Amino acid sequence: MSQSATTPQSPSQADAPQGDLLEKTIEATRARQQSYSFDLILDPAKYEHLQRVAELYANSDMVPSHFRGKIENCFIGLQMAVRLGVDPFMFLQKCYVIHGRPAIETQLAVALANRSGVFDGPIRYEMSGEGDGFGCTAWAIHKGTTERCEQVVTIGLAKKMGWWGKKDSLWPKMSGQMLKYRSAMWLIRHECPEVIMGMLSRDEVVDTFDGPASDVASTPSQVVGPSHEEQADAVAANRETQTAPEPTPPEEPEAKAEGDVDPIAAAMQMDEYDGMLEAADSLTYVDKVLALIAKDTVLNDNQRHILEAACGARREAIKAGRGPGSNT
């Protein structure tokens, strides 16, 4: 009666460094995506099929206006979705055309980085500092080297780079969220730019460029990040004080014309209010947040009702004796 035996791993397999295996896996994934993407252009049958799919998306009223009725834009968007390995419909919802260049939402960039396998776990955030030194450190553990990678962005840096003072800037109104978005994009671009194919986030393009697309190449340092000296200054300023400041309600938003509401700005505003309510430790503060929500023209009625309910839940939590950060 024969017995089955398990074939032992060869020494080369058992002793292969974790970093080498990670690199081989990532390279194989990139090669598959790249080959498939080029086939969509070089293979006539696949090219014609993708064009028909692009026509379908272009004729839909469920895609953003910069894709609606534009088969060429949809074709390129679908090709980019294939390269990134994401659902085409969701990619079109998260992609923008600004100054003739594609830009994506930071949420998509973070999702791609977290999924890529480059980091051991998701990107994390640490808020610290006061005044212009208040900032966010986006960090993650590199799976291949086990080293901690981080990028820091502070309020002072945002002012120095000119993002804070731009017309209609979201930085003064949603500082915490903007700090997270920018530090995360810098971390991704520095550690794994291949997962976003070098694309910028929508907020980066809006903050950095006022002119036509031809101006983009002339000021790359504003997008890639500050110099080593500026980065060191930001890290030092951020770590000199480790006590987070008391949350401050944002300035009242300027009234916008009906139909001139940016859905991305509204979503970011929702996140900012959620963060303020999580940090609220008094009924007075909750009332101030509630008053801002009532006057906020960026939100639609449904979002306002959701936030008003969250304010009510936060009031009950405070009355029950639960402190800041409790679930509401």
C-alpha positions in Angstrom: 0.0 0.0 0.0 1.7 3.2 -1.2 1.8 6.4 0.9 1.5 9.8 -0.6 4.4 12.2 0.1 4.6 15.9 0.0 7.4 17.2 -2.3 9.7 19.4 -0.1 10.4 22.9 -1.2 13.8 23.3 -2.9 16.3 25.4 -1.0 16.1 28.2 -3.5 12.3 28.4 -3.0 12.4 28.1 0.7 15.2 30.7 1.1 14.0 33.2 -1.5 14.0 36.7 0.0 10.5 38.1 0.5 11.5 41.3 -1.4 12.5 39.2 -4.5 9.2 37.3 -4.5 7.3 40.6 -4.1 9.1 42.2 -7.0 8.5 39.2 -9.3 4.8 39.2 -8.5 4.5 43.0 -9.1 6.5 42.8 -12.3 4.3 39.9 -13.6 1.1 41.9 -12.9 2.5 44.9 -14.7 3.5 42.9 -17.7 0.0 41.4 -18.0 -1.7 44.7 -17.7 0.7 46.4 -20.2 0.4 43.6 -22.7 -3.4 43.6 -22.6 -3.5 47.4 -22.9 -1.3 47.5 -26.0 -3.4 44.6 -27.5 -6.4 46.9 -27.4 -4.6 49.2 -29.9 -2.6 46.8 -32.0 -5.2 44.0 -32.4 -7.8 45.2 -34.9 -10.6 43.0 -33.5 -10.0 44.2 -29.9 -9.6 47.8 -31.0 -13.0 47.7 -32.8 -14.6 46.1 -29.8 -13.3 48.7 -27.4 -14.5 51.4 -29.8 -18.0 50.0 -29.6 -17.9 49.9 -25.9 -16.7 53.5 -25.9 -19.6 54.5 -28.0 -22.0 52.9 -25.5 -20.4 54.8 -22.6 -20.4 58.0 -24.6 -24.2 57.7 -25.2 -25.0 57.1 -21.5 -26.2 59.9 -19.2 -24.6 58.1 -16.3 -21.0 59.2 -17.2 -19.6 62.7 -16.3 -20.0 65.5 -18.8 -16.4 65.4 -20.0 -17.0 61.8 -21.3 -20.7 62.2 -22.4 -20.9 62.3 -26.2 -17.1 62.1 -26.6 -16.2 58.7 -27.9 -12.5 59.5 -28.1 -12.4 60.5 -24.4 -14.3 57.3 -23.5 -11.9 55.2 -25.5 -8.9 56.6 -23.8 -10.5 56.3 -20.4 -11.4 52.7 -21.0 -7.8 51.9 -22.1 -6.5 53.6 -18.9 -8.9 51.6 -16.8 -7.5 48.4 -18.3 -4.0 49.5 -17.6 -4.9 50.2 -14.0 -6.9 47.1 -13.6 -10.1 48.8 -12.4 -13.7 48.7 -13.4 -14.1 51.0 -16.5 -17.4 52.6 -15.3 -16.0 53.5 -11.9 -12.8 54.8 -13.5 -14.8 57.2 -15.7 -16.5 58.4 -12.5 -13.2 59.1 -10.8 -11.3 60.6 -13.7 -11.3 64.3 -14.8 -9.9 66.2 -17.8 -8.2 69.4 -16.6 -6.1 71.6 -19.0 -6.1 68.7 -21.5 -4.7 66.2 -19.0 -6.3 63.3 -17.1 -6.4 63.6 -13.4 -7.9 61.1 -10.9 -9.5 61.4 -7.4 -7.1 60.8 -4.5 -9.5 58.1 -3.2 -8.8 56.1 -6.3 -5.1 56.6 -6.1 -5.0 55.4 -2.5 -7.2 52.4 -3.4 -4.8 51.5 -6.2 -1.8 51.8 -3.9 -3.4 49.8 -1.1 -4.3 47.0 -3.6 -0.9 47.0 -5.4 0.9 44.9 -2.8 3.7 47.4 -2.4 2.8 48.2 1.1 2.2 45.9 4.1 -1.3 47.1 5.0 -3.1 50.3 4.0 -1.7 53.8 4.0 -2.2 55.4 7.4 -2.3 59.0 8.6 -1.1 60.9 11.7 -2.2 64.4 12.5 0.0 66.6 14.7 1.3 70.1 15.3 -0.2 73.5 15.8 -0.7 76.6 13.7 1.2 76.5 10.5 3.0 73.5 11.8 -0.3 71.5 11.9 0.0 68.8 9.3 -0.5 65.2 8.3 2.0 62.4 7.9 0.9 59.7 5.4 2.9 56.6 6.1 3.0 52.9 5.2 5.3 49.9 5.7 7.1 48.8 2.5 6.5 45.1 2.1 9.8 44.4 0.4 12.1 46.3 2.8 9.8 46.5 5.9 10.9 50.1 6.3 8.4 52.8 7.2 7.8 55.3 4.3 6.3 58.6 4.9 5.5 62.0 3.5 4.5 65.1 5.5 2.4 68.1 4.4 1.7 71.0 6.8 -0.5 74.1 6.7 2.7 76.2 6.4 3.8 74.3 3.4 0.4 74.7 1.7 0.7 78.5 2.2 4.3 78.5 1.0 3.4 76.6 -2.2 0.4 79.0 -2.9 -2.4 76.4 -2.5 -3.9 78.0 0.6 -4.5 81.5 -0.9 -5.9 80.5 -4.3 -9.4 81.7 -5.2 -12.1 79.2 -4.1 -9.4 77.1 -2.4 -10.7 74.2 -0.2 -7.6 74.3 2.0 -8.9 76.9 4.6 -12.3 75.2 4.7 -11.3 71.5 4.7 -7.7 71.6 6.0 -7.6 68.1 7.6 -8.9 66.4 4.5 -6.7 68.3 2.1 -3.6 67.5 4.2 -4.5 63.8 4.1 -5.1 63.9 0.3 -1.9 65.7 -0.5 0.4 63.7 1.8 -1.0 60.5 0.5 -0.5 61.5 -3.1 3.1 62.4 -2.4 3.7 59.1 -0.7 2.3 57.1 -3.6 4.2 59.2 -6.2 7.5 58.7 -4.3 7.2 55.0 -3.4 5.0 53.5 -6.2 4.4 55.9 -9.0 3.7 53.0 -11.4 0.3 52.2 -9.7 -1.1 55.6 -10.9 1.0 55.7 -14.1 2.3 59.1 -13.1 -1.1 60.8 -13.1 -1.9 63.7 -10.8 -4.8 64.0 -8.5 -7.6 66.4 -9.4 -6.7 68.6 -6.3 -3.1 68.8 -7.3 -3.9 70.1 -10.8 -6.5 72.6 -9.5 -4.0 73.8 -6.8 -1.0 74.0 -9.0 -2.0 75.2 -12.5 -4.0 78.2 -13.7 -2.8 78.2 -17.2 -3.0 75.8 -20.2 -1.5 72.3 -20.2 1.7 73.7 -21.8 2.5 75.3 -18.5 2.5 71.9 -16.7 6.0 70.8 -17.7 7.5 74.1 -16.6 6.8 73.7 -12.9 7.1 70.0 -12.1 8.6 70.5 -8.6 5.2 71.9 -7.4 3.6 68.6 -8.2 6.2 66.1 -7.3 6.8 67.7 -3.9 9.1 70.2 -2.1 12.9 70.0 -2.1 14.7 67.9 0.5 15.3 71.0 2.6 11.6 72.0 2.4 10.6 68.4 3.3 13.0 68.4 6.3 11.6 71.7 7.5 8.0 70.4 7.2 8.9 67.2 9.2 10.7 69.3 11.9 7.8 71.8 12.2 5.3 68.9 12.3 7.1 67.1 15.1 8.1 69.9 17.3 4.7 69.9 18.9 2.7 66.6 19.1 -0.5 68.0 20.6 -3.3 68.3 18.0 -5.1 71.7 18.0 -8.6 72.0 19.1 -10.8 71.5 16.0 -12.0 74.8 14.5 -15.2 75.0 12.5 -14.4 76.0 8.8 -15.3 79.4 7.5 -18.8 79.8 6.2 -18.7 78.9 2.5 -19.6 81.5 -0.2 -23.0 81.1 -1.7 -23.0 79.3 -5.1 -25.4 79.5 -7.9 -28.0 76.8 -8.3 -26.6 73.9 -10.3 -23.0 75.1 -9.7 -22.2 72.6 -7.0 -19.1 70.4 -7.3 -20.0 66.8 -6.1 -16.4 66.1 -5.2 -16.2 69.3 -3.0 -19.5 68.2 -1.4 -18.2 64.8 -0.6 -15.0 66.3 0.9 -17.1 68.7 2.9 -19.1 65.7 4.3 -15.8 64.1 5.4 -14.7 67.3 7.1 -17.9 67.6 9.0 -17.7 64.0 10.0 -14.2 64.6 11.4 -15.3 67.6 13.3 -18.2 65.7 14.9 -15.9 62.9 15.9 -13.7 65.4 17.7 -16.5 67.3 19.3 -16.5 67.1 23.1 -19.2 69.7 24.0 -22.8 70.4 23.0 -21.9 74.0 22.2 -19.4 72.8 19.6 -22.0 70.4 18.1 -24.4 73.3 17.8 -21.8 75.4 16.0 -21.2 72.6 13.5 -25.0 72.2 13.0 -25.3 75.9 12.3 -22.6 75.7 9.6 -24.2 72.7 8.0 -27.5 74.6 7.8 -25.8 77.5 5.9 -23.6 75.3 3.7 -24.6 75.8 0.1 -22.1 73.1 -1.1 -24.3 70.3 0.3 -27.5 69.0 -1.2 -30.6 68.4 0.9 -29.9 64.7 1.4 -26.3 65.2 2.6 -27.5 68.0 4.9 -30.1 65.6 6.5 -27.5 62.9 7.0 -25.2 65.4 8.8 -28.0 66.8 10.9 -28.8 63.2 12.0 -25.1 62.7 12.8 -25.1 65.9 14.9 -28.1 64.5 16.9 -26.3 61.3 17.5 -23.2 63.1 18.6 -25.2 65.2 21.1 -26.7 62.0 22.6 -23.2 60.4 22.8 -21.9 63.5 24.7 -24.8 63.4 27.0 -24.2 59.8 27.7 -20.6 60.6 28.7 -18.7 59.3 25.7 -15.8 61.4 24.7 -14.4 62.5 21.3 -13.8 59.8 18.8 -16.6 57.5 20.0 -18.7 55.9 17.3 -21.8 57.9 16.4 
